[in-house]
């Protein structure tokens, strides 16, 4: 279902958009233009850009917030600041669409998502299909597109792009501004603890430009993911949901336990312990079969399987980075992977 421009504009009185960014350049212009096409209430929050992002937003007539660089920049902090500014400008808003500055809103999404929230009073947030703009540009972009394609229906969490019920957002306590990554699943956990459901609709939501063309970018992104797992498990790992515990244990098993055990026992086992490394191709085969079952081509399924396993190593470094910083009492800075 696609809303007409008139219908989409009518959502402006009760739905607003909070866009966040840092040096997104031309991507930000596409983001803000798509938001303005859907609603009149748009706020842009900038995290120390040096590319004229703030001036661009102001030129487009968008209300802007510039975060104080004295405190660590985080996407969570930016979204919270945007919500507060939007609430001050238009306190009557019932719904807020969060969107990252490297994304473009689908013309029909905002109205469709708003209708879904109106039809389901117990739903606190809805998301749709985030799709990569240039999947052909690199293998890493294609893998991001696979990552965004989560199952339709009731979901455990949504990503940085979602339409959230304002009352639910406030009740859940907003995003955790101290998290440099993984703040969306953590917020969704608290949202569900307050009795709200989360839905993923079978509809186009945003076009995302990951712009990952080099292995080093992919490595940093995976490292950030591991950091997020560790932080999430630290916050809620002992909850009934065992938040992020399975993910953190998987990282430690594949990146630390298997190789360390195999190498440590080489001498006493007369090299037989090296057979433990066979666990990697066996796990890759399992991931490959699962990916093929989801409709991925053989080539993409193989890439997915290999990089899922390879990603455990930078994720382990990310977890170590979190725990070292926690012991030393250091606040970590955002981990950026884009040029």
N, C-alpha and C positions, 0 to 999 in steps of 0.2 A: 504494500500500500504506500502510495506517495502523495503527500499533501501538496495542494496547490500553493503558489506563492502567497495568495491572500490568506489562506488558512494558516500557513506558517507564520506570517506576520502577526496574525491575531494572537499567537501564543506569547507575543512580546509583553502583554500586560501581566502575565502570571509566570512566565519562564524567563530566566536570564542565563547568561553564559559567563563563565570565568575561564579565561585563557591564561596560561602561564608559559614563560619562555626565558631563554638565555641565549642570545646570539643566534637566533633561528633564521635571520635574514629574510629571503624571499618566501620561505616556508611560513613565516609569521604573517605575511601579508595575505596569503591564501587563507590561512586560518581565520584571521579577523574578518576578512571579506565574507567568508562562508557563515560566520556567526552573525554578522550584521544583516545578512540576507534572511536570517531566520527570526531575529528578535531585535528590538531596539535597545535592550538592556545588556550591554557587554562591558566587562571589566578585564583589563589586561594587567597582569602582575609580572614585573620584570625582576630578574635576579642578577643584577650587575652586568647587563649587556654592554658591549662596547661598539656595537654595529649600528647604532641608531634605531634600535627597536622601539624605544619609548617615543621617540619623535615620530616614527611611522604610525604608531597606535594613536597618538594625539592628532596627527594629520587626518586620520580616518574618523575622528570624532569619538574615539573610544576612551572611556575613563581609565586612568592608569594609576598603578601603585608601584613605587620603586622600593624594594626591600632594603633595609639598612644593612650595609656590608659588615657592620660590626658584629653581627650574629651570623652563624653559618647558614648558607643558603640550602634550602631543601624544597623539593616540590610540594611536600606536605605543608610547610610553612607558607609557601606562596598561595596554595589553594585556600588555606584558611584566611589569609589576608584578603584574597579576592572575594570570598564569601562575605566577609565582614563589610567590605566596601560596597558590595552589591546590596546587602541588607540595609545599609545606611541610605543608599540612593533610592531604592525601591523596596521598602519593608513589606509590601503586599505580596512579594514574590513567593510562590508556593513551591517552585521547582528550580533547581540550578543545574545547568549542564557544565560539567568540568571537561576541559579539553586541553591537551598539550599543544604548545605552539608549533610543533612539527606535523600537526594533523589538520585536515580539512573536513568540516562537517558536511554530511550528506544533506541535500536540500529537504528531503522529507523526514529526516530523523526526528527532529525536535518535537514536531507535532505528534508523530506516531508514538514516541516515547511518553509524551505527556498524557496522551489518551490511555496508554497502558497503566500509568500510575493512577489515573482517575478511576479506571475500571477495577483496580486492585488496591483497596485502601490499606492492606497489610504489607504492601511492597514498598520498601524504602529506597530502592535504586534499581534502575534498568540500564542495560547496555545492549549493544548490537554487535554487528560484525566490523571489527577494525581490520582494514585490509591494507597491505603494503602497496604504495604507489608505484614503486619501481622494482618488482620482484626479479625482473630479468637483469638488473644491474649487477647483482652478485649473489653468490650462494648464501651469504649471510642474510641478505634481505629476504630470500625465499624461505629460509628457516624461521625468520621472524613472522612471516605470513602464516606459516604452519602453527606457530606458537599462538597467534591471535585467534585461530579458528577453534574456539572452545565449543562444547556442546550447547545446543539451544534448550531453553527451559529453566527450571530453578537452578541457581548457581550458588557456589560457596563464596564467590567473590567476583568483583569486576575490576577492570584496570583504570588507568588514568582518565579515560573517556567514559563518562556515564552521566545519566540524568538522575539526580538525587532529590528526594523529597526534603525540603528545607527543614521541616520539623524533625524529621528523622536524623538529619545531619547534626542538628543542635543537640538532640537527645543523646546521640552516640558520643558526643564530645569532640566532634570534628576529627581531622587527621592528627596523627601524632607528629608534631613538628620536629621532633628530634630524629626521626628516621630519615636516612639519606636514600633509602630504597625500600620497596616492599610495603610502603605505607597504605596502599589500597587494600590488600588482603587483610591487613591488621585492622583497618577501619571497618571493613565488612564483618569481621569477626565480632567486633563490639556492636555493630548494627544488629546482627542476628541475636546477640545476647539480650537486646532490648525488644526482641520479638518481631523484628522486621525481616521480610524475605527479600531476596535478590533474584531478578529475572534476567536472562539473556534472550532477547527477541531475535526472531529469524528475519532480520532486516539490516540493510547497510547503515552503518553509523558514521564511520570516519575513514579517510584515507590517511595513512601514516607514512612518513618518509624516514625510515631508519638511517639511511645513508651510511650503511656499514659496508665498506669496500675492501677493508684490510683485516688481516688476521689479528693484528694488535688491537683494533677496535672491538672485535668480537671477544677477545680475551678480557679486556677491561669490563665489558658488559657482563660477562659471566662472573668475573670477580665481584662485581657489584651485586649480582644475584646471590652469591654465597654470603656476602655480608648481610644481605636482607634476611636470608634464612636464619642466620645466627642471631640477629637482633630479634626477629619474630619469636624464635624459640625461647630466647631469654625472657621476653615479656610474657608469653602465654604458653610456654611449653608444658607447664604443669596443670593447665586448664583441662577440663574434660575433653576438649577438642584436640589436645596435644598438638597445638599449633606449631607447624614447621618442624616438628620433631622427626617425622619420617624423612623429610628432605635433608635435614642436617645429618642424620645418621647415614643416609645413602651416600652423601658426599664423603664422610669420613671413611666409610667402608671401602669405596672404590678408589679414592685418591690416596688414602693413608694405610688402612689395614692390609689390603691385598698386596700392594707392592712392598711394604715394609716387612710383612710376614714372609713373603716369598724370598726376599733378599737376605733377611736375617737368618733363615734356616737353610741357606744354600750349603754351608759346610757340614752341619750335622746330618743333613738328609742326603748328602752326596749329590746335590743339584736337583733332587726330585722335587723340591719345593717350588722350583721355577714353573712347574706344571700349573701352579695357581694362576699364572698369567693367561691360561686358557679360558679363565672365567670371562675375560674381556670379549673375545670373539663370540662366546656363547651368549653373553648378555646383549651384544650388538645384534646377533641373529634374532633374539627375542624382540628387541625394539624394532627391528626391520619388519618382522612379520606383523607386529601391531600397527606399524605405520602403513603398511600395504593394506591392511584391513580397514583403515580409515580413508582409503582411496588415493593415497599418494603414489606417484610413479615409482618404479624400481630405483631410479637414480636418486630421486629426492628422498625416498625412504632410507636408502643407504646413507646419504649425507646426514639425515636426521639422526639415525642410529649412532653413527660414528661421533658426531659432534655432541650428542647427549652424553656419551661416555667421556669424551675428551673434556667437556665442560666441567666435569667433576674436579679437575685439578685447579683451574683458576677459582672455582667456587670454594675449594678448600683454603686457598690463600685468602679469599675474602672473609671466610669464617675466622681464620687466624688473625687477620687484621682487626676484625671486630673485637675479639676477646683480648688481644693485646691492648687495644685502645681502652677497653673497659677496665682492665687491671690498672693501667697507668692513669686513668681518669681523663683521657683525651677525647675531645669531640672531633669526630671525623668530618672531613670536608666531602662534598659531593664528588662522586667518581664519574667523570665525564669521558665518553668514548667518541663523541663527534668532534670533527676538526673545528 
